[in-house]
């Protein structure tokens, strides 16, 4: 409805002219995360999944209390620069830590996240699948939201990478994938095992 779309409009903080389906997508992501349900945004490349997630982060930032932990976004290493460019273009006000050696020395990650034992005023931390499974640092703390880009990276639940991702602690979860229909049902189960743990039962039972 027009009223619902107005309530989930990122406004001027998101410097983009949204297409109707992108507005619907942001509203849908917001609706599910508010219910505490994980959201899988499966759409073809180039249709604006990045923009829709940024719109969601803008909405959530408005209602996040001071001192709350930031969101965590996990991406392939090849996409760190792309995410940085998109954020600088569309949401330059978003306070981001790029926790990858190509952008920020590892020795600075904890310093940026914490200030005298208190959470730094960051909105988002971006890291990679490779860094995540090698570094306990990300899995041992609480995040306000955990998001995965190119979520097919966790379609095989037996890999160390997938197991590490599923150790992330966050009450709200989102995945982005350019593969609307997975090749095998077990791939779909693994992704939803991150999004909504237990919803589809165990892998063996599924």
C-alpha positions as CSV (number, residue, x, y, z in Angstrom):
1,X,0.0,0.0,0.0
2,X,1.1,3.6,-0.4
3,X,1.2,4.0,3.4
4,X,3.4,1.0,3.9
5,X,5.8,2.2,1.1
6,X,6.0,5.7,2.7
7,X,6.9,4.1,6.1
8,X,9.8,2.2,4.5
9,X,11.2,5.0,2.3
10,X,14.9,5.6,3.0
11,X,14.4,9.2,1.9
12,X,17.3,11.5,1.0
13,X,19.8,9.5,3.0
14,X,19.8,7.1,0.1
15,X,21.0,9.1,-2.9
16,X,19.2,7.2,-5.6
17,X,16.0,7.2,-7.6
18,X,14.5,3.9,-6.8
19,X,12.5,1.8,-9.2
20,X,9.1,0.6,-8.0
21,X,10.3,-3.0,-7.5
22,X,13.3,-1.7,-5.5
23,X,11.0,0.2,-3.2
24,X,9.0,-3.0,-2.7
25,X,12.2,-4.9,-2.1
26,X,13.4,-2.6,0.6
27,X,10.0,-2.7,2.3
28,X,9.9,-6.5,2.1
29,X,13.4,-6.7,3.7
30,X,12.4,-4.4,6.4
31,X,9.1,-6.2,7.1
32,X,10.9,-9.6,7.5
33,X,13.7,-8.3,9.6
34,X,11.3,-6.6,11.9
35,X,9.5,-9.9,12.4
36,X,12.8,-11.6,13.2
37,X,12.8,-13.7,10.0
38,X,15.8,-14.1,7.7
39,X,15.3,-12.7,4.1
40,X,16.7,-14.2,0.9
41,X,16.8,-11.6,-1.8
42,X,17.3,-13.6,-5.0
43,X,17.5,-11.6,-8.1
44,X,19.5,-11.4,-11.4
45,X,22.6,-9.4,-11.6
46,X,22.2,-5.7,-12.2
47,X,18.7,-5.3,-10.7
48,X,19.8,-3.5,-7.6
49,X,20.3,-6.0,-4.7
50,X,23.1,-3.8,-3.3
51,X,20.9,-0.7,-3.4
52,X,18.1,-2.5,-1.6
53,X,20.3,-3.7,1.2
54,X,21.7,-0.2,1.6
55,X,18.1,1.1,1.8
56,X,17.4,-1.4,4.6
57,X,20.5,-0.3,6.5
58,X,19.4,3.3,6.3
59,X,16.0,2.3,7.7
60,X,17.5,0.3,10.5
61,X,20.0,3.0,11.5
62,X,17.1,5.4,12.2
63,X,15.8,3.1,15.0
64,X,19.1,1.7,16.3
65,X,19.9,3.0,19.8
66,X,23.3,4.6,20.6
67,X,25.9,2.0,21.6
68,X,24.2,-0.8,19.6
69,X,26.5,-3.1,17.6
70,X,26.9,-2.4,13.9
71,X,25.7,-4.7,11.1
72,X,28.1,-7.2,9.5
73,X,28.3,-7.8,5.7
74,X,30.3,-10.7,4.3
75,X,31.3,-10.5,0.7
76,X,33.7,-12.2,-1.8
77,X,37.1,-10.4,-1.7
78,X,36.6,-9.4,-5.3
79,X,33.6,-7.3,-4.4
80,X,35.0,-5.2,-1.5
81,X,35.9,-2.3,-3.8
82,X,32.6,-2.5,-5.5
83,X,30.7,-2.2,-2.2
84,X,32.9,0.7,-1.2
85,X,32.2,2.5,-4.4
86,X,28.4,1.9,-4.1
87,X,28.3,3.1,-0.5
88,X,30.3,6.3,-1.3
89,X,27.9,7.0,-4.2
90,X,24.6,6.2,-2.6
91,X,25.0,6.4,1.2
92,X,28.1,8.5,2.0
93,X,26.8,9.1,5.5
94,X,27.1,5.4,6.4
95,X,29.9,4.8,8.8
96,X,31.8,1.8,7.6
97,X,34.8,-0.3,8.6
98,X,36.3,-2.3,5.7
99,X,37.8,-5.2,7.7
100,X,40.0,-6.5,4.9
101,X,43.8,-6.1,4.5
102,X,43.3,-4.4,1.2
103,X,41.5,-1.5,2.9
104,X,42.4,-1.5,6.6
105,X,45.3,-3.2,8.5
106,X,44.1,-6.0,10.7
107,X,45.7,-4.4,13.7
108,X,43.2,-1.5,13.5
109,X,40.0,-3.6,13.3
110,X,39.5,-4.0,17.1
111,X,40.5,-0.4,17.7
112,X,37.9,0.9,15.2
113,X,35.2,-1.3,16.7
114,X,35.9,-0.5,20.3
115,X,36.7,2.7,22.1
116,X,37.8,2.1,25.8
117,X,35.6,-1.0,25.9
118,X,32.6,0.7,24.3
119,X,31.3,0.0,20.8
120,X,32.4,2.5,18.3
121,X,29.7,4.4,16.4
122,X,29.9,2.3,13.3
123,X,26.9,1.4,11.2
124,X,28.5,-1.4,9.2
125,X,31.5,-3.7,9.1
126,X,32.4,-5.3,5.7
127,X,34.6,-8.3,5.6
128,X,35.2,-11.3,3.3
129,X,34.4,-15.0,3.5
130,X,38.1,-15.8,3.6
131,X,38.9,-13.4,6.4
132,X,35.8,-14.6,8.4
133,X,36.7,-18.3,8.5
134,X,40.4,-17.5,9.4
135,X,39.5,-14.9,12.1
136,X,37.6,-15.7,15.3
137,X,37.3,-12.0,15.9
138,X,34.1,-11.7,13.8
139,X,32.4,-14.8,15.1
140,X,32.9,-14.1,18.8
141,X,30.8,-10.9,19.0
142,X,27.2,-9.8,18.6
143,X,26.0,-7.9,15.4
144,X,22.8,-6.1,14.9
145,X,22.3,-7.7,11.5
146,X,24.4,-10.2,9.4
147,X,24.2,-10.1,5.6
148,X,25.8,-12.3,3.0
149,X,26.5,-11.2,-0.6
150,X,26.8,-13.9,-3.2
151,X,25.3,-16.3,-0.7
152,X,26.0,-19.3,-2.9
153,X,29.4,-19.2,-1.1
154,X,27.7,-21.1,1.7
155,X,25.7,-23.6,-0.3
156,X,27.9,-26.5,0.7
157,X,27.4,-26.9,4.5
158,X,30.4,-29.1,4.9
159,X,33.0,-26.4,4.0
160,X,34.9,-24.5,6.7
161,X,33.7,-21.3,5.1
162,X,30.0,-22.2,5.5
163,X,30.5,-23.4,9.1
164,X,32.3,-20.2,10.0
165,X,29.5,-18.1,8.6
166,X,26.9,-20.0,10.6
167,X,28.7,-19.1,13.8
168,X,27.9,-15.4,13.3
169,X,25.8,-14.1,16.1
170,X,23.0,-11.7,14.9
171,X,19.2,-11.6,15.5
172,X,18.5,-10.4,11.9
173,X,19.9,-12.0,8.8
174,X,19.8,-11.3,5.0
175,X,21.4,-13.0,2.1
176,X,21.8,-11.7,-1.5
177,X,22.2,-14.1,-4.4
178,X,22.1,-13.8,-8.1
179,X,21.0,-17.4,-8.4
180,X,17.2,-17.3,-7.9
181,X,16.9,-21.1,-8.1
182,X,19.7,-23.2,-6.6
183,X,20.9,-26.2,-8.5
184,X,20.1,-28.6,-5.7
185,X,17.7,-28.6,-2.8
186,X,20.6,-29.1,-0.4
187,X,22.1,-25.8,-1.6
188,X,18.8,-24.1,-0.6
189,X,18.8,-25.9,2.8
190,X,22.3,-24.6,3.6
191,X,21.4,-21.0,2.8
192,X,18.3,-21.2,4.9
193,X,20.2,-22.9,7.7
194,X,22.0,-19.6,8.0
195,X,18.9,-17.4,7.5
196,X,16.5,-19.2,9.8
197,X,18.3,-21.9,11.7
198,X,16.1,-24.9,12.4
199,X,13.2,-23.8,10.1
200,X,13.8,-26.6,7.6
201,X,15.0,-29.1,10.1
202,X,18.3,-30.9,10.0
203,X,20.1,-31.5,6.7
204,X,19.5,-35.2,7.0
205,X,15.8,-34.8,7.8
206,X,15.4,-32.3,4.9
